[in-house]
Amino acid sequence: MTQALTDRQLNRATLARQLLLERSDMGITETIAWLLGMQAQQTHDPYIGLWSRLNGFTHEGLTALIVDRTLARATTMRGTLHLHTADDLIGIRALVQPFLRSVWQSNFRKRFGDNDEAQVLELARALLDAEPMTAGQLGKRLAERFPTAEPLAMTMLLQTSDALIQIPPTRIWGSGHAPLLTRIDNWLPAPHERPIARETLVRRYLAAYGPASVADMQSWSRLTKLSEVFEALRPELVSFIAPDGRELFDLPGAPRPDADTPAPIRFMPLFENAFLGYDNRRRVLAEDDEKRGDFLHDARPSVLVDGIISAAWAIARKKGAAVLTVTPYHKLGKQDATEIEREGLKFLHFMEGTAQRFDVQIVEAGV
């Protein structure tokens, strides 16, 4: 009989796979490869996500790997920005390219007018090959030649046709400038069209996100026709039943800790695949939260308490003082509040290390 798993068991498995149950001694590059990339719409999100996962993580360590091109930021899964190793960026981008093209057709084709796509792409590539520029600058230059197309539709045509890298000195810790773009051909060594085998991607996804359903992986990647890949791999996988009745797959030897395993406080970035990498996200939500609102779209970075999204956080800098405000979604126990203050103070020092004073404030539970 197939074993049934509770949401709490799935939660602990997810925390373990995502390196959130205890900090790891993995290297930065190894961690980002293990996670199959980290969401990176916000400049600081990968820094925050890695700080919560790794022992001894520093801003400088990640920045150096972005500057030396070991890691690169571009559009991949779900049409969102991710920070990847160079090899994974090339391999995953090639797999999701059809989805990205469909995004442009659905959202931008009508705003492109009757202009010739090949001509726009030719000019856009030539402009970025000549020098890096922001999306706004690129759109303005393209509009000089193709005035009947919306600039955004033209820049998105290139963005969904070629992998555009957001390069330093933008998009690194401390940089608030609009991201500079260049084509992958100008940034990473060739070849640039080596898709990862779907079977390999499924195994790697399950290693970092399992147990998970076919729908979970489809939601994470936006790839289609994954059912047949899971079926082909079934003999080497184990399966479980989720609380909603779905079949979950996993690697046989992957960690699935006991449901009572303690889970530490973790401060998470605004966009985080540990939450967004699933179709069914109940494993990270308290039961009543689904009835009161979707905190995954709350537009506020979150705090995990006992492995569950339980609060939002915000940082304000006032002269020499840095203040971390934590807003719980539920009433916190005294021990949880103490641990939030302790971990929050460390987090605040990481985020605002040049401040002279540091204060963690927990406000009244709400939402």
N, C-alpha and C positions, 0 to 999 in steps of 0.2 A: 504493500500500500504506500502511495506517495505521501511523504511527510508534509503536514501543514505547518506553516510558519506564522507567528504573530507579527504585528507591526513592530513590537518592541524587539523581537529577534532580528527583524530586517533592519531596524535602526542600528543595533549594535554591529551587525555585519557591515552596514554601510560606513559607520564610523571607523571600523577597523580597516576597511579597504581604502578609505579616503585619508588615512593617517591622522584621524581626528580623535581616536581613542587614547592615543599617547603620541607624543612627538617622536619623530623618526630621526635617525642619523643619516638618512639618505642624502646624497648630494642634490643640488638644485636641478641640474639637468636630468638626473635620473628620476626625480620626483615628477617633473613636468611630463616626461615621457610616460611614467607609470600612470598618470592621470589622463593621458591622451590629450594634453593641453589644459590650459586654465583660461577661463573667460577673462577678457581684458578690455571690455568697453571703457572702463574707467582706468586711468593710468595706474592708480595705486592698488587696484584689486588683486593682481598677482602677488604683490608684495605682502598684502595683508593675509591672503590665503596661505602663502608659504610660511609666514611668521607663525601662524597658528598650527602648522604641521611639522616644522623642522626645528631641531635643536640648533642653536647657534646661528640662526639665519640673520643676515644683514642686508640692508638696502644695497650696499656696494657690491655684494656678491652677485645679486641678480642683475644689477645694472651692467656690470662688467660682461656678463654673458650675452646681454642684448647688444652691447656695443661691439663685441668681437664676433657677432653673427652666429654664435652657437644657438641662440634662441631668436625667434622672430615673431612679430605680431601681424596677423592678417585675418581675413574673413574666411571662416571654415564652417564648422557645424552650425546648423540652424540659421546660417547667414549672419552670424555674430562674430565679433572679433575675439580671437583666441591667441594666446601665447603658446608657441609650440617649439619643440626642437626642429632643426632644419629638415631632417629626414621626415618627421611626422607631418610637418607643414606641407611638404611636397606630396607625400602619399595620401594624406587625408583630403587635401584640396582637390586632388585629381578625382577622388571618389565622389565628393559632394558637388562637383562642378555642374552636373545636370540640374540639381536642385537650385543652385544659385542662378543659373540661367532662367529657370522657371520663375524665380522671384522677380527678375527684371521684366520678363514678359507680362507678368500679372500686375506689377505696380508702376512700371515706368514706360512701357511700350507706347501707350497713348500720348504720353507727354513728350515723345521723341519726334513726333511728326512724320513726314515722309522722307526724312533724311536717310542717307545710305549708311548702314551700320559699318560696313567695311571701311568707308572713308573716314568716319568719325574715329574708329579704332586706330586706323593708321596714323592719324594726326595725334591722337591722345598718346599713343605709344612713343611717337617721335618726341613729343614734348617732355614726357617723363624720362626718356632716355637721355635727353639733353641736360636735365637738371631735376632734382627733387622739388616738389612743390606741394602746397596744400590742396585739398579737394576744391576749395573755393577758388584758388588761383587757376587750377586746371580748368574748371568749369567756365571761368571768365575768358580764358584763352580760346577754348573751344567755341564759345558763343560768338567770337569775332568772325569765325569761318562759317558757323552753322547757327545763325540767329533765330531760326524758327523752332529749334529744339530747346527744351528747358535745360539749363546747365547741369542740374542734378541728374536728369535722365541720362545725359552724356557721360558724366563721371561714373554713374552707377553701371552703365554699359561696360565700361572698362573694368570697374571693380568686380563685376560678375563674369567677366570674360578672362581676365588675367588676375593672378594673385598680386595684390598691391601690398607692399610691406610698409608699415609705419616705422620710420627709422629715427635713430638718435640724431640730434640731441633732444628731439621731442619724444613724448611717451615714455620717459624714464622718471624715476623718483625726483620730485622737485621741479619738474618742467610743467608749466601750465599753458604752453603754446599749442596752437592748432597743429595736429600731426602732419609731418612731412611724409609724402608718399614717393615710393619708387617701385618699379616693376621687379618682380622676383628675379628676372634675368639679370638685373643689375646688382642684385644683393647677395644671392646665394649661388653656389656653383651648380652647373648643369649636371645631369638632366633634370627637368622640372615636370615631367609627366610620368612618374612612377607610382601608380595607385597601389595602396596597401591591399593585399588580398582580403576579400570580405571575411573569409574564415579566420584570418589572423586578427582582423579588427574585432570580430565577435569575441574571440578568446581574450583579447586584451581588455575589451569593455567589461566582460564578466569578471576578470581579475580585479578591476578597480571599482566596479559598480554593482557586482552581483551580490546576492541572487537578484535576477532581473528578468522581466518578460520581454518578448519580442517587441511589444508596444513601447516598453521603456527605452530600448535601444533605438527604435525608430524616432521617438520623441527627442532623444539626445542628439541624434545625427541627422535626422530628416532623410535618411536613406530608405528606399522602398525595397520590396521583395526580399526582406530579411528572413521571413518564415522559412523559406527553402534552405537558407544557409544554416539556421538553427537545426532544422530537421536533418541536414547532412551531417551535422556535428553531434547529433543526439547520442550516438553510441559512446562518445567520450565525455559527455556531460552528465550531471546529476540534475534532477528536477524536484520541485517542491510545489505546494499549493499556497497561494497568497490568501490573505483574509477575504479578498473580493472574489476569490475563486479562480483567478488567473493562474496559468502555469508559469512558474519561474524556473530559470535555468541557472546553473552555476558550474564552476570548475570543481572537480571532486576534492582536491586538497586545499581549497581556499578557506581562510579563517571565517568561522561563524561563531563568534563568542556567545557565551551564555547571556540570556536576557538580563540577568542581574549584574552584569559587569558594570562597575562604576564608569560614568562618562564625565569628563572634566568640562568646566566652562570653556567655551571657545568663542572668540570674536571673529565674525565672518565678514567678507566683503559684500558689496551690494549685489553683484552678480556672481553666483557660485554654482558650479556643476554638481556639487554634492546634493543640491536641492533640485536644480533644473535638469539634471541628467536622467530624469524619470518621467514617465507618463503618469503613474500613480505616486503621488508624493506624500501619502499618508505616513510613511515611515519617518518623516521628520516633523510632523504636525501633531499637536495634541488633538484628541478626538473632537472637542467642542470648537476648535478653531475653524474647521471646515464650515461650520454653521455660521460663524461670526465674521468670516472674511478670509480672503486669500492673502496671507502675509508674504507669500512669495512674490507678490506684485505690489507690495506696500511702498516700494521706492525708498526703503530705508534699510541699511545694512543690519544684520541680525546678530543676536547672541544665542548660542546654544546652551541650554541648561538641561542637564540629564539627557543630552543628545537631541533635544527638541527645540525648534525655533520658539523662543520664549520671551524675547525682548528685542527692541531696536536700540541702536546706539548712534550718537552724534558727537562730534568734537568741535569745540569752539576755542579760538585763540584770542585772548584779550590781553593786549600788551604782553607782559611777561608770563601770563598765566595760561595754562592749557586745561580745559575743563572737558571731561568725558561725561556725557549725560546718557544714562541707560533708562529706557522706558519699558517696563515689563508689560507683557500682554496678560499676565495673570499675577495674582498675589504670590510673592516669593517667600519661601521659608527663610528663617534667620541665617541658616548655614549657607544657603544658596546666595543670599545677599552678601555675606562675608566673602565668599569665594569670588563673586563678581567684582567686588571692590579690589580684591587682591590681584586677580588676573587683569582687571581693567587698568590698574595702576601700571603694571608692566607694559600693557598694550599702549597706554598713553605715552609712556616714555619712548616706545618704539616709533609712534606716529609723530610726536612733537618733541624730539630730543633736545631741541635748543631752548625750550621754555625754561623759565626759572622756577615756576611753581606748577604743581600738578594736583588736580582734584577730580575725584570720581563721585558723581552724584547719581543716586537712584531715585527717580521720581515716582509718583503714585501710579500704580498699575492702571492701564487703560486700554483703549481701542474699542 
